[in-house]
């Protein structure tokens, strides 16, 4: 058995095609990983800058309507090798009182927009296309080629079990393929480790080991399919034609064909339907507030005079402040109700599109090449399902954030829009003594009161009572990183298909070769 394996190894390793493929594979893998590493660093810097700006905005907010509850996570380290749907950028979930998130969005993407029209080459793409092509080149003439050259008849004239010949060719071919793959993998890993921004945890190392084994299994699958074709055909030219056609259809062709065909799997609704619903909801909210104001009329204008800046109200009279507080509470509750209905409308529009996108991942299982790529995305946590999962965590955190606001009475005590302390002197101390002419912006009275308000602003900057106490504000604590067990759960169908195809092709080759005529 070892003699047969050594024979296959020598034949493969000494051929020019393996040497050329080795050079191209190493060059492309190194370049793809280097670009991915640089993109990762740029996107990590963008994430740090965005996170810093977010913290600065929240630390300077004195009213709760100025709080930005956006949650952000850094880019995934393994996205350098398998970009997937997430790419190498950090992810963020944006939400508020008026918006319920559906999915996460990329915080940034350092890749040029011009490159969006091209396939973004990463390490998994090099394996999926270049090394799979090498597997086809090495396997298409392993049996029929030896038959044409007459060496197969000479080999079978010896007392060698035919099953050993097939197994030796399979083992020798897979080992030959693993040589350029292992070299490319090691060099790519060294490039990643040379980047101080890429910090790998224990889970990441385990995923890298699984990625290595998954890639070897994928190459064994492609080689086994090529070997099967070689056993089922009589000459090498026919086997090469079939293998190349299958590689083009299952690889390059299927990648382009799959998204187009997925459109016929669902009924795509028009976005105008959702936008019309949103406009109707906004009109409903405005009409609701008009009806509320008709039954709860505001006090005279003198009671409502205040200084409004950055969505913040200061120096309002207690009577006017109380009316604004009650109006704001009613409006916020209505906004929350409409946001939930708006989410239902949006999801009704997005759900078919989301199903269409998931169909691409589901139908990818029909092609060995696309199946492998989707598996690497799921392993690297850069798949569409990972992005949608982060969106679900954002919805859960939004509910926690709103409950926190309600528990603090933010919607009913006026702290949503004002940071005035209880003893704050109003802009109009005696509204009953003010005439309509005095309230004109050009009147000496209002100019004097505005000057007073500006002087108060200088003192307000040093008033610690206006600062928000956010020590008890819930932090985003969702497990935004999918565990290895969860990744395996979504990878299981693709893994089973990969192993099944590999086993079936090997069995077909064994049964066919057992009755193979070397003549």
Secondary structure as GFF3:
##gff-version 3
##sequence-region A 1 519
A	DSSP	alpha_helix	2	13	.	.	.	ID=ss1
A	DSSP	alpha_helix	16	60	.	.	.	ID=ss2
A	DSSP	three_ten_helix	64	66	.	.	.	ID=ss3
A	DSSP	beta_strand	71	73	.	.	.	ID=ss4
A	DSSP	three_ten_helix	77	80	.	.	.	ID=ss5
A	DSSP	beta_strand	91	93	.	.	.	ID=ss6
A	DSSP	beta_strand	105	106	.	.	.	ID=ss7
A	DSSP	three_ten_helix	113	117	.	.	.	ID=ss8
A	DSSP	alpha_helix	123	125	.	.	.	ID=ss9
A	DSSP	pi_helix	126	131	.	.	.	ID=ss10
A	DSSP	alpha_helix	132	139	.	.	.	ID=ss11
A	DSSP	alpha_helix	144	149	.	.	.	ID=ss12
A	DSSP	alpha_helix	151	156	.	.	.	ID=ss13
A	DSSP	alpha_helix	162	194	.	.	.	ID=ss14
A	DSSP	alpha_helix	202	232	.	.	.	ID=ss15
A	DSSP	alpha_helix	236	247	.	.	.	ID=ss16
A	DSSP	pi_helix	248	253	.	.	.	ID=ss17
A	DSSP	alpha_helix	254	262	.	.	.	ID=ss18
A	DSSP	three_ten_helix	263	265	.	.	.	ID=ss19
A	DSSP	alpha_helix	271	295	.	.	.	ID=ss20
A	DSSP	alpha_helix	301	304	.	.	.	ID=ss21
A	DSSP	beta_strand	307	309	.	.	.	ID=ss22
A	DSSP	beta_strand	312	314	.	.	.	ID=ss23
A	DSSP	alpha_helix	318	363	.	.	.	ID=ss24
A	DSSP	three_ten_helix	364	366	.	.	.	ID=ss25
A	DSSP	alpha_helix	368	380	.	.	.	ID=ss26
A	DSSP	alpha_helix	384	407	.	.	.	ID=ss27
A	DSSP	three_ten_helix	431	433	.	.	.	ID=ss28
A	DSSP	alpha_helix	444	460	.	.	.	ID=ss29
A	DSSP	three_ten_helix	464	466	.	.	.	ID=ss30
A	DSSP	alpha_helix	484	514	.	.	.	ID=ss31
###
